[in-house]
Amino acid sequence: MHRSPNKHLSPLKDIKSGTKFDANVLEQLVNAKTNLCNEICRELHVERHDEIKYVFLNKRTISKELLCVWLESVSSLLDAFCIPQLQSALKQCEEQQQQIIEAQDSIIKLQSKVIENRDEELACLKSTVKEELKSVQSTVQTEMKSYSAVVSRSCTAAFSEKKLHAAVKSANDKEDRSRNVIMYGVKETADETLSTKASEILLEIGEKPVVKDCCRVGLKHGESPRPVKVCLSSSDMVQQVLRKARLLR
């Protein structure tokens, strides 16, 4: 009795030409393969799919017609469904990879812009501090006329000095932040040595800066690795690393 291979491919009825690969398509492919292998196992009187081997197929009880049907079904499954879907999956992966690269480029550009703005703010703040210092020195030198006036001006100068210290501290904080670079997509493990990982990544772009500090930031969400904050020796070194960061792929 002639057996049609089409029944083995019936679970694939919803897969058309141009159908994008997804979990539903994968499930249908697995079902079709399972149905075919289950039938072969029944005919060969074996239990597992990995027992479908030459020694069982090459029996007189297995007709040539049956072998032809199985071969045609396997060939159709591969040529008409599995290979096109693998090609579709590859194309989707390549598109997603390109989107990730473009997103990383955007992040790098934004980081560079933030660093530039911080450097401008720092330079402006330093200039303001110098001007305020000159003003304080001029006031102290020209307006000391009496003890009471000296006391009054000393209080004013003390207040100005506090503001000066606060401004310098703010400038130092900004300088510290400008020495940081954020790395994304670094695999996270329980016993990781972040400084070593960061140094190896920087070495890939030809840089061997001194890593002063290294830690992950943010809360852990699922399997996604948290960003890694790396503190380098200077903001100039950070800018140099960011200029080469697009070499990482």
N, C-alpha and C positions, 0 to 999 in steps of 0.2 A: 504494500500500500504506500503510495507516494505521500511524503510528509512535507509540508511547506515550511520554509524557514521564517515566514512572516510572523508566525505566532510567537516566536522568540523575541521579536522586536516590537510586539504590541505595547509594552510599557513605554515606548519612545514615541507614541503617536502625537504627543504635544510638542515635540522638538521639530521645529521647521528650520529651513535655511535662513541663516542670519540670526538665529536665536542666541542671545548672550548667555555665557556660562554663569550659572549661579548654583545655589544649594539645591534647588528643585531639579535642575538639569542633572546634577550629579546623582541625586537620588534615583532618577529614572534610569540612568546608565547602569547604576549598581543593580537595580531591580532586573533589568534585562539580562545582565551578565549572570545574576544569581539564578534566574529561571532556566537559562540555557544550561548552566553547570549542574543544576539540580536534576534536570532530565538526563544528562549524560551519566551522572552518578547512579541514577536508578537503573539505567540500561547496563552499566558496567558492574552493578552490585557492589559499589563502594560507598563510603559514608561521607568522605571529605572531598572538597574540590581539589586539594593538592594531591589527591590520589589518581587524578585523571592523567594517566601516563601511557606510554607506548605498550607496556606489557599487558595492560588491560584492554586497550583499544584494538590491539592486533589479535583478535579472537574470531573464530568462525561464527560465533553467535552474533557478532556485530556486523551487520550487512554493509555492503559498499554504499547502498543508497542512504542509509542512516549516517554514515561518515560524511557523505557529500552534503547532506542537509546541515549537519553540524558545522562543517567547514564553511559553507555558504553563509550561515548565520553569523559565525565569528568574523568572517571577512566583511560582511555588511555592517556589523556592529562597529568594527574598527574604521572602515573607510567612510561610511556615511554619517557616523555619529561621534565616536571617540576622538578621532584625529581632528575633525572640524571644531569640536568643542575645546580640545586642547589648544588649538590655534587661537580660538576666541579668548580663552583664559589668558594666554600669553599676551595677546594684544591689550587686554584690560590691565594686566600687570604693568606693561610698558607705559600705558597712559597714566596709571596711578603713580608710577615711578617719576614720570616727567612732572606731574603735578607736585609731588613731594620736592623735587629739585627746584621748581619755580618758587614754592613756598619757602624753602631754605634760603634762596637768593633774596627774597623779599625781607626775610628776618635779618639777614646779614646787612642789607642796606639800611634797615631801620636801626640796627645796633650801631652802625657807623654814624648815622645821623645823630643818634642820642649822644654818642661820645663827642662828636663835633660840638653839639650844643653845650655839653657839660664843660668842655675845654673853653668855650667862649665865655660861659658864665663864670668859670674859675678865674680867667684872665681879667674879666671886669671886676670881680670881687677883690682880687689882689690889688688892682689899681685903686679901688675905693679905700682899701685898708691903708695903702701908702699915703693917699691924700689925707685921710683922717689922722694918720700918725704925724704928718707934717703940720697939720692944723693944731694938734695938741702941743707939739713942741714949740710952735710959734706963740701959742697962747701962754704957755708956761714961761717963756723967755721974756715976753713984753709986758705982762700984766701983773707981775709980782711987786706990789707997791707997799703993802702993809701986812702985818701978821694976820689980821682978820681976813684981809683980801686973799692972802695966801691960803688960809684954811678953806675959805669959800671956793677958791679956784681948785684947791686940791680935791674937794668933794666932787666938783664938776669933772675934774680930770679923772678921778677914780671911777666915776660913772662912765666916762668915755672909754676908760681902759677896759671896763667890763664888757662894753659893747665891742671893743676891739678884739678881746679874747674870744667872745662869742662868734664874731665874724671869722676869725682865724680858724676856730674849731669847725665852723661850717665849711670853710674852704678845704680843710683837711679831710672832712668827711666826704666831700664831693670828689676830692683827689683819690681817696681810697676806693670809692665806687667805680671811678673811671679805670681802675686797674683790673676790673673783673670782666670776664668773658663767659658767656653762657653757651654750653654745648647741649644739643638736643639729639635724641635717638641713641644715646650711649647705653648699651645693654646693662641691666641692673641685676646683680647677684648678691646673695646674702653675705659672702665673705670677700667682697671686692676691695681692692686697694685703688681708690679713685685717683690718687696722685700719679700712680703708675699708668693707669688707663689714659689719663689726660696727657701725660708726657708722650705716650706712644702715638696718640692721635696727632699731637702737634708735630711729632717727628715725621709723620707722613707728608707734611707740607714743608719740610725742611727747616723747621724751627725747634730750637732746644732752649726755651726760656726757663728761668727759675720759677717753679710752681710753689708759691708761698703758702697757699691754702687751697683746699678743694673739698667741696661738699655738694650733696644733692639738695634741691630746694622743692618745696611744695609737699603735698600729701600724696601717698601712693594710691593710684586708682587702677584697679584691674592689673592687666599684664603690661600696660604702657610704662616704659622707664621714665623716671623723673628727670628734669633737666639737671645738668651738673654746672655749678658755679665754680669757676677757676680763677683764683687771684694770682696775677702776675706781678712782676717787679715794678712796672711803670705803665702809664697809659699809652706811651709810644709803642711799647711792645704789644699791647692789646690791639692797637691800630694795625700794626704790621701783621699780626696773626689774622685779623679780619680781612685784610687785603688778600691773603692767600687762602682763606677758608673755602672759596668756591672750588679749590682743587680737590676737596674731599668729596667723594662720590660713593 
